[in-house]
Amino acid sequence: MDVVSGGGAGGGKQQSRTWHRLSLKQYKRAPTQDTERTPKKWTSLRQHRKTTEESVSEMESSPQTQRRTNWAVYQHFSTASDSPTPLLSRGASETVNYYAESDQQPDASERVSLSPNCKFGTGGLADDNGDVLRDFSELGCCRKITTLLTSSHQFNNLQVEMLYQRYFLRTNQSHMVHLLVLLCILFTCMAIAVLLSNYETQVQCSLLLLCCILIYLVIIGIVSRSGLNEVYLSFVSYVVLATFLLIELSFGVLIKSQAVTVPTLVFVYISYSLLPVKLQYAVVAGTMFMLSQLILTLTMEHELSIQSLINLLLLACTNVTGVMMHYPNEVAKRQAFLETRQCVQARMAMQKVNQQQERLLLSVLPRHVAMEMKADIAGKRHDSMFHKIYIQKHENVSILFADICGFTSLSDQCTAQELVRLLNELFARFDRLAQENSCLRIKLLGDCYYCVSGLPEHRPDHANCCVQMGLDMIDAITLVRDVMDVNVNMRVGIHSGRVHCGVLGLCKWQFDVWSNDVTLANQMESGGIPGRIHITADTLKYLGNAYEVEPGNGGERNTFLKDHNIETYLIVPPEMTYVSQYYKKQSPGHAHNGNISKEFRIMGHNQRHNTFSCKDEPEVNNGEVDEYLLCAIDARSIDRLKSQYCYPITLKFRDPSIEQIYSKVPDRMLYSYMTCTVCIYLAITAGHVIILPLSYLLLGCLIVGWLTIVLSAAVIFRNRLMEITEPLKKASQTINQNRSIAQSLALTIIVCCFLTSMTPLIKHKLEVCFSEQNRNGTDVSVAENPEMRETTCHLLFNYMTVCVIILMILVAVYQVLISLVKLFLLIFISSSYFISSSIFLNHRPIEESFWIRIFMFVVMMGLIVALILQAQQTEVTSRLDFLWKLQATEEKEDMEHLEAYNRKLLANILPVHVADHFLTLDKPVDELYHEQCDSVCIMFASIPNFSEFYVELEANNEGVECLRLLNEIIADFDELLGEPRFQCIEKIKSTGATYMAASGLTRNTCDSKQYTHVTAMADYALRLREQLAYVNEHSFNNFRIRIGINIGPVVAGVIGARKPQYDIWGNAVNVASRMDSTGVLNEIQVTDEVYEILKLKGYPLTCRGVIEVKGKGNMVTYFLNDYAQQN
């Protein structure tokens, strides 16, 4: 299995944008195993630059910690079971349905080992597909707990698991360094405190602490290195746990005091919350600490005293609390990671879709036109009298028109589908030849193909490119003639000059060119000779001596050339002349063909078709997402991000809007907080009942405390309750939806637990320790016996100490509280402890009292720092994970907007069902898209006298203003298609001043019974005539429209391999075109088939009579006069 290593490569300039930390705008593929990774990281995936495959990065020369292989890391995180299914994941009974609020579910291979469908209080054993194999709710309580503690919190996909560990590696590495520094300071202070004591073993204890400090210093040096991986970090954690156990056993043996319980509680808490170890290992460590305490107690006392029982009870409570903190926290972190990964995956998938859309879009429109249109769609609309026109002027270009001679005889030998397939293959070869010869294909008009060289970027050899293109086209059609034994040939005409290029109208855009020079190039093709290239004198001027020419005499074959006195020439075919070697060397696109024969190159065997299948752009797979995230993870800098986006002390986001969003994110661990609170307060209640005598104050405090906890739990656990009142439901929703209210509730619970726990304890302490002033108290025996009083005070002091430790841990449990509030609470609790503890210590010797004060102060301060450190780390991680997901979500939305713009553009270029075909279907690269339509109504509408209006003068910007008016006319025609009754009509294209549309192209729009698509086309033709009259009235022009309509079967499809163009073919299309070309100005001419349909619908029609139609002979036609009478 190939595993991506941790390094990322790249660098780049920062773009001006709100987000600077992480970008999901571009995807960086990981290098292959043969390519070394550069040590430079991407500081931002929005800022990184693309690196070529040829770039080889240098490896870091500095010594690094020996790395394990990636497979060793895999094995470390895999389950240790010898089962033949090592990826079997285990659920847990106390997990929540953490996918409930997620927008999308993960793939089966990426699900967390916790069953994603488990509700709170239920669980399951899940297989690799996430299917629950066994329901934990049917198991016993012990087996539930056992399953919870032994479950492996892993993703089924080991690569995702490694990525998750990598995601938190740098954070855990930084946290480990901070913890070790804290332990070094804490143990140093403890060693000093031990040296100040009067214990006989103070030297041994101090040396033990010093050895641990040295071990921690060595570990800090190891952990701080950049080469550390997840396995070494886990090993370091085990070493720290071993030192904790060593200190507990050694101090228990050497000091023989109940005070050892206090650091043990701290060690247990650190095992669960500050060390990056798995839950099962933390449980093993916590259990060993508790068992060691039990063994030491039995060794010293030979029986369990009340104090020892309470200490063990509180140790067990701390373990349970640690489990309840570690488990949901692990689930929440994995959920945050998985949601971020899902956002990245969705964004990358959207990016793939956009790439396909843009590729399809840019195959039809040049980039500069497409980008301008997309910007206009995304921007605000500006009210204007005229529609925006996308036209640019280009000088010094060459225009090539090519027409297939004998196409009619060819079409007679083929069915419509075969003809479309043949055209597709032929034009696909022409497209590849155009790319090789640096020509831009403009449009396909039936069997006519025309392209331009010198667009969109100027080329000085544009004439040479067009001539070479024409020669290759003639060779290609020669091969077709030889293979199919059909007398077909190519007539090519070329002219050089100026063009206006762009698109007209509002929908079904097709890039086109207009100018008098384009008209002349078209006439050069009409006046050409089959198998020869017909050029003008202007083109010859650009060719120089590259080709031998002979007189063309175009005026003898074309009246336009004769009337305008155009001098023409014919290129002598290469077989008859010598082609300049200079051009052969300079001609672009030929050098890469090598020794491939020209015939094979022309037929397209030197490269595969560049069609638009999903195979060209495969869907985003998990490996790509993981590689992408790996680079982003390696680029993360927690300290830089914290300083860039958060305030240093409060950790609030600098951007108020982000802080507001974050404050509304529900804390999914509220259930865990309340469960821990119940466990801790239950232990305190048990201790109070055992230690303290029964009193009204004790009962009142406990009742108030439990009422507060139960009511809070009822509100928070409202989803788990079978019945719930409406006010409670609203209160629960408010708490879950507002982090500030949840923080207030947490603060109330903590303060209440502290006051109700400490008040009866302190009151009883005062009664016992100052019994000479309270001889009338209830416990007279204690008051009259100084030795018993001292023992009781010592017991109360130790009990109060562990109670305060537990309450401080309770503060840490509520991760919803910000670290500053936690600091104030911890200072308040510790200050209260130190003030009240002085009462307990007054009866002790001064030396012992001083040692105990120093020792407890050191432990308390160390615990406070550890809790604040953990709070800071948790809050920073939570906020930065939220920020990362927020950025991923934002960029996903950006891609969705971009996809909407692209799809809107595509809908204006291709019919929606055709665009979907190219974007969604996984089809073979050479598959032709076409469909048979049995009853299609076709309309051609032209403005013949527009050519008289079009003139190129300096006053009208060389004809641009004339095109602007034509754009308004076509745009008005397009806007009519937006009316509901014309939804069945599809615009096919507009060429010059000719507009083509069809209805009934899909099953939903073809009505073979009522022929509503035919009546809609008739109404649309009448509306076109009215609209042009309206334009004439307001533009003071006299444009005349001529419309032809026919109905019949057609083949609709897309031709062109590199530049797909949707069109329809068939005899019905040719007849509809003839209805236009043979029509009368301001009249709508229809065939007999259309007449029969419209007559039954009440439309007034007039018989024109019999007319001569080219290719069809005599036909009877009719004029459509007006709308249907019943309308």
JOPEWO-V969593 format. One record per helix or strand. SS is the DSSP state (A for helix, B for strand). FROM is the first residue (numbers start at 1). LEN is the number of residues. Records with the same first field share a line. If there is no record, write none. Layout:
SS=FROM-LEN, FROM-LEN
//
This chain:
A=70-8, 108-3, 136-3, 141-10, 158-38, 202-22, 230-25, 260-14, 279-23, 306-59, 367-12, 407-6, 416-21, 462-23, 516-11, 537-7, 554-3, 559-5, 574-3, 581-6, 591-3, 598-5, 622-14, 638-8, 656-8, 670-22, 696-21, 718-3, 726-12, 739-31, 771-3, 780-5, 786-28, 819-23, 846-62, 912-9, 946-4, 960-17, 980-3, 1012-24, 1067-11, 1088-9
B=89-2, 112-1, 124-3, 132-4, 155-1, 390-16, 439-7, 448-6, 489-15, 512-3, 533-4, 549-3, 568-4, 646-1, 653-1, 930-13, 985-7, 994-6, 1042-14, 1061-5, 1083-4, 1099-11, 1113-12
//
